[in-house]
Amino acid sequence: MSGPAHGTWEPAPAARWEDAFLSGNGRHGVMVFGDPNTDRVIVNHHTLVRPNGAEHARPPALAAELPLLQDRLLAGDVTAAESFTDGRELQWVRPFHPAFGIRLRNQSAEQPDGYRREVDFPTGVVSARCGGRRSEVFVSRADDVIVHRVTEPGLSAEVTLDHQLPGAPHDLAVGHSAVLAPEGALLTLRVRRPGSDRAYTGITLAVVTGGPDGRIGTSLPGIRIENARSLLLLTRVRRHTGELDALAEARELRALLPEGDDDPYASLLARHVALHRPAYLRAGLDLGGDERERTLPGSELLRRSKSPALLERLFAAGRYHLLSASGMLPPRLTGLWTGDWNTAWSGAFTTDANLNLQTASAAAAALPEVTEAHAALVHGQVDHWRDNARAIFGTRGVVAPAHTDGESGHIYHFSREYPLHLWTAGADWLLKPLVDHDETRGERDPRTAALLAQVAEFYEDFLTRTDAEGHLVVVPSYSPENRPGGASWGTINAAMDLSAARHALRTAAHYHPGTPEADRWRALADRLPPHRINADGALAEWAWPGLQDTYDHRHLSHLYGVWPLDEITPYDTPDLASAAHRALELRGAENDSAHGHLHHALIAARLRDGDRVAHALDQVLGGDFFHASLMSAHYPNRGVYNADAAHTLPAVLIEMLVQSTPDRLVLLPALPPDLPEGRLRGIRTRFGAQLDLTWAPGGVTAILRSTRTLRIELRTSSGAARPLDLVAGEDHVLSLGAW
């Protein structure tokens, strides 16, 4: 082979669901084990969250108590926020869970050899081969269906839908059905949660193809296939209340198999690939990896933590998994996949760090599908965000939650140790990717503009207190998920809150030019206090005097102004950038969570520290964070299945090579010394150009294809700056000297 691998493979079946290969279309997801004797496919769907008592949870009604809390905090009562609650216990959001497993038991007495399983990133097909037997699975973006084909001369097998996955509640109400149909057979599995009218149903249409001797019959609770050459399974999951019309669902599946189509699998695959392949192939990374290492199984390549070929494959896998997890919603903590009903942290969307880290590459790596999924989550919850602002703060506008199950945007997950109902920066943090997307494509989404105005309205009503110097005070304030030394979690003037308020107000004004509101919002932003530099020379996590930094923590919320904002840069605010760099140096890794290491790397890249980027990558690549599936874990030694590392890694690799703002391009700002050459292609910039970058010790070449005519500032790895004029529709080739 030549060039980076666009897939991965293993010489043995997956023994653990964490090692199963993945496919998905942003709605349905599958985890494919690839066992030659028993094909096992775990089916997931973004909407599957189980009741836990939070179905009707609402934000706490605390607005009347807010003035007293503000008085107490401003008077020096560092524990005042601990009593700002309605007394409820911590309530997690509804947990994400798997649907069921498709089990295809091979009845052949022959034990074939020569096993190999693989996943092809450009098509999303997961396949396994063993002797003359081949299994192929993908999830169609075009038809929203799971397609599973097994071919083998004389194929004999039994197929069942099985809900009994690890952690499944014992009291689920389960109903099976298997009936013959003109095309073959129809399998259904209905599962209802205890104490709820909510249920979900899996529907599988089974079609035997490839010869007159192939037979299909019922063998409750499943079906039996005998002497076939090919079996095609089409599966969907529907969440519903009451009864589902399974016959109508079956008709929809049958409609995907038009009469006269001699190869329905090929037709289904072609329709899917027409959407999936172009998206996956828009961007790519070549680090000059060793050709032999590029051919290794993923599990073997993971042992070579210093290998450029490993970074190439993880970049490719990260984009593939991120695209596959994004559609009706963006990725959860586990992407779109889990094999256990007891998913860590509810398999939620954790929005105070993890979600934005996972989707950080979307704009630059040319995955608008991911941003559109992110926007669907945000805009689907705006009414609930308004409820949060009114109930907790008594204001207009919106306040976003730190945890959501994908449906409810109400804030109800909070406690003394995690007073997440005090976090006011969330709306700006969640809108920043949408603003980046608008800048990249050169159009402003009116929904984003309207929501920015609502964020600004919240700050107009909330920012009413001032300090002795006349600066506005953010009170109460919270820095996820940390606390000052000697004080409680709810405080004053967290750096993230200051950065978010400034950015939200100024961005809202930018989206509404020439209006009286824009003038008010800019004036309000100008009244916010500056960041504080502490006695260690570091940017303080809390700008309020007397609040001491707590350095050993996994979150880096206080450096929001560095990444993803452009508030603090080495070019425009060198003193603040130096203080931010000192804060990064002092920051510990706490519990070695993957998102902490990679968040650290993203900030280090913005601060032009390639050595620190390399160290953070070493911690993840050398810490056994990746499963054989190339999906990642939250902790070292593959502890807790989690998509943070897998989905965030491409963003880190891009940020160390290319950074852009609406009027600036930075090339090779933080290149680690052990990556002396490579090529990054298909990157989108926030000034509307596509970029291909090639670097080697002898020089750097960048090709810019601009959609706008404008002048930008070009910064190179040396820090030197010069103007660069771009013309819409023209390619601009930059040839720079040795870096």
N, C-alpha and C positions, 0 to 999 in steps of 0.2 A: 504494500500500500504506500501511498505518497501523501504527505500532509497529515494534519491532525485527524484523529479518529472522530467520526460523527456517530458514535454509538459505543456500546460496551458489551462485554460478553463474559460468560463463566462456563467452566467445564463440568459443573455439577449443579443439580437442582438447588433451589433455595430451601434450606431447612427451617429458616425462621421467616416470619412474614416481613420483618424489617429488611431482609435481603431480596425480597421479591421485586422483579422489575416492574416499572410503572408506565401506565399510559393514561391519558385523560383528555377531556375536551372542555374543561372549565365547568362542567355540570356533573357528568359521570366520571369516575376514576376507577381503574382496576389495578390490582396487585397480582402479578402472575408468577407463580412458583416454578413452573416448568418441569414438574415431575413426569418422567416418561410413562410411569405406571398409573398415576392418578393426576390428571390435569387439575390444578387447583387455581381458581381465580377468585380473589376477594373483590366484591363489588362495593363501591362507595358512591355517595351522591352528596353534593354540597348542602342540600336542605335537611339532611338527616341529623337532627338534634333531639335528644330525648328529654321528656319532662323531668324537672327536678324541683318544682315549686316556684320557679322564677317566671312562669308563663305570663303572669299578670303583675310582675314587680314594677314599681314606679320609683322615680327619684324621690329622695327625702324632701319633705316640705320644711325647709330651714330658713327661708328668706327673711322671716320676721326676726330671727335670731342673729342675722349677719352683722348688723351694726354693733351689737355688744361684743361679738367675736373680734371685730376689727379694733374696737376700743381696747380690749384686753391685750391683743397682740401688740398693738402700737405702744401700750403702756409697759411692755416688757414681760408679759406673762407668756413664757415660751412653751407652755403646755396647754394653752387656752383651746387650741383646735381639737384636742382630744375629746372634749365634751360637745363638739359641734356635730351631733348625730341624733337620729331619732331612736337610737337604742337597738336597732335591728342587728342580728348576727350577720356575719359575712355570708353573702349569697353568690355562689358562682353562677355564671351564665350556663345555659343549657348545653350539656356535653355533646360533642360530635361523636358519631359512632358508625361502624360499618353496617352495610345492609345484610349481606349474606355471602356465602361462598358458592361458586359453581364448581361442582365436583364431577369429573368425567373419569370413571374408573375403567381402565383398560382390561378387557376380558381375554386378551390374547395370552396364550401360554408361553409364547416365545419371549425371550428376554433380549432385546436388541442391545447393541453396544454403539460406541461412537457418539456419545452425548455432547451436545452444545446448546446453550441458551443465550439469547442476545436480545438487545433492544436497539432499534434503528432510529436515531433521533430525527432525521429528515422526514420519516413517514409516521413515526409513533407506533410502529409494529413491534410487538414483543413476540419472539418466536423461540421454539425449542425443537431440536432435531435429535432423533435417536433411531439408528437403523433406517428403515423405510417410513418411519412415523414422523410427521411434522405437525406442530401446533402453532397457530398464529392468532394473535389477539391485538385489536386496536380499538380505540374509542373515537367514533366519527364526529368531527366538527361539523360536517355538512348535514348529517341525519340524526345527530344526537342519539346514537345507539352503540352498544357494545357489540363488536363483531368478533366471533370466535370460530375459527375453522380448524378442523383436525382432518388430516388426510393420512391414509394408510391402506395398502391392499388388504382386503378382508377385514376391515375395521369392525371390531365388536366391543361395545362399551355400554356402561350405564351412566346416565346423567341425572343428577339431583341438584336442587337448590337447598342449601343448608344454612340455617340462621345460627347454628350453634358454634359461634366463634368465641375466642377467649373473652371472658367477662360478661357474656350475654346473660341478662337477668333470667332467673329460673321461672318467673311467673308471666312471661310473655304469652299472649294468646296468638297461636300460630295455626295457619290453615294451609294445606297443600292441595294442589290440583294438578292432574296430568291427564290430558285428553288428546286423542288423535285428531288430526286436522288434515285437510286436503294436501297441504304442503308437507306434512310430517306429524308434528305433535306440538302441543302448547303446554308449557309448564308455568304454574303460578305459585307464588309464595306470599301469603299475606301475614303481616306481623303487626299486632296492635300492642301499644304500650299499656302496662297496667295503670288503671285509674285515669285513663285519657281516651278521648274519642279519636285521637290522632293515630293514624296507621300508615304503613307503607306497604306497597306491593311490588314484587319483582315479577316480570313477565318475560319468558323466554320462548321464542319460536324456534323449533328445531327442524331442520330440513336435511334429509339424506339425499345426496347427489352422487352421480358417478356410476350408474350401472343398474341393470334390471334386477339384480339379485339382492340389492340392499333392502333391508327391512327395518321398520321401526315399530315399537309397540310400547304399551304402558307397563311399568313395573313399579307400582306405587312404593314410595312417594315420587318416583321419577319415571324415566323412560329407558328402554333398552334398544340398542342399535346392533344389528347383526349383518355381517358380510357386506359392509358398505365400502366404498372407496373414499368417501368424503362426508363429513358432517359439518353443517353450518348452524351456528347458534346466534340468534339476535336477541339481545337483552336490554330492557329498560327498567328503571325504578321510578315509581311514582309515590310521592307522599300525599296523603289525602285525609280527609275526615269522612266518616260514614263509609259507604260502599263505593268501590271503584268499578267502573264498567270495564271488566277485563276483556270482554269481546271487542269493544271499541278499540282498546289498546292493541289487541291482536290484529285487528284490521289495519291499523297504522303500520304495524310491523310487516304484514303481508304486502302492503303497498310499496315497500322498499324492494320487493322481488318481482318486478314486472314479468309478465308472460313472455316467453321467447328469449329470455336472457340466459345464455348458456353458462355464463360464469358470473353469478351475482356477487361473489366475493370480490372479484376484480372491479366490478362496477362500483360497489360500495367503497372500496379502497381508493379508487381514482377520484371520486367526489370528495373524499376526506383529504387526500393528499393535495388536491388543488388549493385548499385553504391552509393546511398545516405547513407544507414544505416551504412555500415562499416566506412565511413568517419566521420559521426557524432559520432559514438561510440568509436572512437580511444582514446579519453581522457574524463575524468570526474572528478567531484569534489563533495565530501560528507563532509559537515561541521557539521554533527550530528544534523541536523535540527529537530525541533519538528514534530512528525508524523502528528498531526492534522493540523498544519500549512502547511505542504506539500500538503495537500488535498484541500486547499483553492483556490477559483478563483484568478486569477492574480490580479485583481483590489483590492480585499480584502487583499491579501498578501502585495501589495505595501504600504498599510497603516501601516505595521509593519516594519518600516525602520531599526530596530535593529535586525531583525530576521535572523539567519543563513539560514533558509529555503528560504528566499528571495534571498540571495546571491547565493545559490545553483541554484535556478530557473533562475536567471539572467545570471549566468555562462552558463547554458545549452542553454538558449534562445539566448545569444550572439553568441555562436558557431554555433547554428542552422541558425540564420539570416546571419551571416558572410559567412557561406558555401553557403547558398541559393542565396546570392547576387553576388557570385564570379564565373566567368566562362570565357566568352569571354573578360570580363573586371573585375576589382576589384570593390568594392562598391563605389558608389558616396556619396555625402553628405547625400543623403536620402537612401542609400543602392541601391536597385533596384526598389524602390517603390515611387510613389507619386499619390495622387488623385486630384491634382490641376495643371492646366497649368501654373500658376504663382509660380513656385517652388522657394523658397528662395535661393539666391546666385546662381541662374541658375541650381541648382541641379548638380553642376559641380564636377569634381575631384579637390579638393583644396589640392595641394601637399606640401604647405609649413608647414603643421602641420597635417591636418585632415586625409588624406589618410593613412599616415604611422601609426598614432595612431590607426585607425580602424583595420589595418592589423597586429598590433603589436604582436598578439598571434599566428600568422600562423605557424611559425617554431616550437615553443615550444609546441603548442597545437595540433600538428600533423595534420595540414590542408595544405598539399602541393598544393591542388586545389586553395587555396587563393593566394599562392605565384606564381603559374603558371599564374593566372589571372593578378596579379601585373606585372609579367614579360611581358605578352602580351601587356599591356598598354605601358610599357617602350620601348620595342623593336619595337613596331609599330610606334614610333615617333622619332626614332634616326635621320632620315634625317632632320626633322624639328629642332631638337636640334642643329644639325650642322649649319643650317641656322641662328639660334639665335647667335651662337658664332661668326660667320663671320660678320653678320650685325651689332651687337651691340658692339662687342669687337675687331673685326678684327683678330681673332685668328683661329687656328685649333681647333679640338676637339668639345665638346658639352656643351651646357648650357640648363638646363631644365626650363620649365615654372612653375609658381606658380598656374596657373589655366588651365584646359583643359576640353574640352567637351567629351574627349575620343577618338577623331580623330585627330584634329590638335594639334601639339606640339609646334606651333609657339607662341612666346611671343608677345602678343598685349594687354593684360589686365594690364594696369599700369596707374598711375596718379601721381600728385604731392604728395598726401598723401599716396599713395601706389606705390612707385617706384619699382615695382616687377621686372622690367627689369634689375635692378641692383643686383638681388639675384643670386650669383654664386654658392651657396652651394647645390642647388637643385639636381644636378645629383648624388652627393655622397649620399645625404639623401635618394634619391629614389633607389639607388643601394644597400644600406645597408641591406634591407630585403633579397635581392637576395644572398648577401654574407653570411648572416646567414643561409639561406637555403642550400647553398653549404657546409658550415661547418657541418650542422646537418646530411646531407646525405653522406658526405665524398667524394663528387665529385665536380669538378669545371666545371660549365657550360661555354663552349667556348664563348658563346654570352656575358656572364657577363665579362669574361676576356677581350674580344675585346672592350667592352664599357668602362671598367675601363681604358684601355690604352688611349682611346679618352678623358676621363676626365683628365688624367694626361697630355696629350698633350695640353689641354686648359690651364692648370696651367703653363706649360712650357712657353707658349707664353704670358700669362696674368701677371704673377708675375715678373715684370721687374723693379719695383721701390723699393728702400731701404730706411731705416731710418738712423739716425746718427750713430747707432751702427752696421750697416751692415745687419740688419734683413730685409727680404723681407716684403713688405707692401701690404696688400689687399686693393686696392683703384681703384674704389669706392667699398664700402662695405655696406651691408644692413642686419639688424636683423629683420626678420619678426615678427610682423608687427609694430614694435616699433621705437621710435626715442629718441635720447639723450636729456636731459634737456638743453634748450638753443641752440639747433642746429637742423638741418633739418634731414630728414630720411636717405638720402644718405650720408655716412660717410666713416670712415677708420677703418679697423681691427675689425669688429664685431667678437665676440667670436665664433659664429657659423661658420663664414667663415674660421677662423683660424683652427678650429677643422676639418671642412670638407676638407680643402686643405691638411692638414697633413694626414688625414685618407685615402683620395683618392690616394694620391701619394704613401703612404706606402703599401696600399692594392694592387694597380696596380703593384708595384714592387714584392709583394708576389705572385701575379698571373703570373708573367713573370720572374721566377728565372733564374739567370745566363746570363741575357742579358745586353748589355750596357745601354739600356733604364732604367732598374731597378736601376742600380747604379746612374744614373742621377736623377731619381725620388726620391730616398732616400735622396740624397744630397740636393735636392730642399726642401724637407720636413724639413730637419734639419736646414734650414736657416730661417724658419718662426719664428716669435717672440713668447715668452711664453705668457700665459694668464696673465692678470693684476689683482691684488688684490686692490680694491678701499679703500677709507678712512674708510668705514664701516666694513672692513674686509671681504667683499664679493667678489666673482669672478665677475669682471666687465663685463657688456654686450658688452662694446667696449674697446679694449686693448690700444687704442690711448690716450695718456695723454690729459687731459682737457675735455674729453667727459664724461658727468655726467649721471649716471644711472637714468632711469625712472622706478620705481618699480611697480606701479599699472597697470599691463598689463596682458592680458589673455595668451599671448604666453610666452614660456620659451625657446626660441631658443638658448639663450646663454649657456644653460646647456646641449647642444647636446653632449658634451664630457662625460657627466655622463650617460645619456640615449639618444639614444640606443648604443652609442659608449662605449668602455672600456678605453677611454683615461684618465678619472679621476675616481679613485676608492678609497675606504677607505683603501685598502690593499697595493696598489702600489704607490699612490700619496696622502698620508694622509693630507698633508697641503692643497693641492688643493681641496681635498674632503671637508675639513672643510670650506674652502672659498665658495665652491659651496653650502654647507648646509646653510651657512649664507645668500647667495643670495636667496635660497629657502625660508628661514624664512622671508625675507624682501619683497618677491613677493606678490603683492595683487592679487585679483581675478577679478579686473576691472568689467566687465559686467556679471559675474557669468556664463560664457559659460561652458557647460559640458566638452568640450575638454580641457579647461584650468585646471579644477579641476583634471581630470584624468591624464593629462600630469604631473601635480604636484605630483600625487600619484606615477607614474612610476619612477620619479626621486627620490622621497623620499625613495622608496623601494631600489633603488640602493645604497642609502646613509644610509641604515639600520635604518630608522626612522619609526618604526611601528605606533607610535602615529600620526605622520603626515599623513601616509597612511590612518589610520582610520578616521582622520578628513576630508580628501578629500572625502572618501567614504560617510561619513555622509552628506556632503554638497550635494552630488548627490542623495543619497537615501532618504534624508529628504527634498529635494527641489522640489519634485513632478516633476521629469524629465522624468518619464516613463508613456507611454500610457498603456491602458489595453491590447493592443497587445504585450506589452513588447518591442516594438520599442520605441526609446527615442526622446527627444526634445533637442534643442540647449540651451534653457534658462529655468530657473525655471518655475514652474506652467504650464508645458507643452507648452512652447512658442516656436514655429517653429519646425516642424517635421524634425528630423535629426538623423542620425545613429551613431554619434560619441560615445555617452555614451554606447549604446547597444553593439557596436562592440568592444569598448576599454576595457570595464569592465573585460572580461576574462583575458586580458593581465595583468591588475593590480593584480588580484587575484593570477595569476601564479608568477609574479615577487616578490610578498611579501613572497612566499613560496619556490620558487626555482629560482636560477639564475645560468647560466653557460656561460663559454667562452670555446675556444678550449682546454684550459688546467686547468680549474678551475670549481669546483662545490660548490655552496653556498646553504646551507639548512636553511630554516626559517630565512632569513635575516631581515624581517620586519613584523613579525606576529603581528597583532593587539591583544591586551590583551583579547578582548571579543570573540576570536575564539580559545578556549583552545584545541580543538581536531578536527581531520578530516582526510580525505584521498584524495590525489590527485593522479590520475593514468594516465598512458599513455603519460607522458611528454617526449618530445625529447630534448636532450641536444646537445650543439654545439661541443661536443667531441664524438658524435656518439653512445650514449647509450640511451635506453629507461628507464624511471624512474617512479617507483611507490613510493609514500611517505605517511607514516602514522605517525601522531603525537598525543600525549596525554600528560597530565601533568607528567606521569610516564616515558616517553621516546619517542624516535623517531626511526622509522625503515624506511630504504630506500632500495629498491631492484633495482639494476642496471643491465640491460641486454645490454652488450656492443657489438658493431660491430667492435671494434678496440682494439688492444693490445697497451696500453700506460699507462703512469703515469700522474696523475692529482693531483692538490692540492685540498683538501677538507677543506672547511670552514663551521663552524657550527654557530648557533645563538649566541654563546658566543664570536665569533670572532676568536676562536682558529683554528689553521691550522695544517694539517698533510698530508703527501703524501698518495695517494691511487693508487694502481696498479690494472688495469683492464685487462682482457684477453678476446679477441674476442670470442664470442660464449658461454661464461660462465656467469652465474648469480652471482652477488656479492651482498651479504646481509650485510647492515650496521645496527648495533644496537647501538644507542647512548643513553646516559643518559638523565635525565630530562632536558628540555630546559629552 
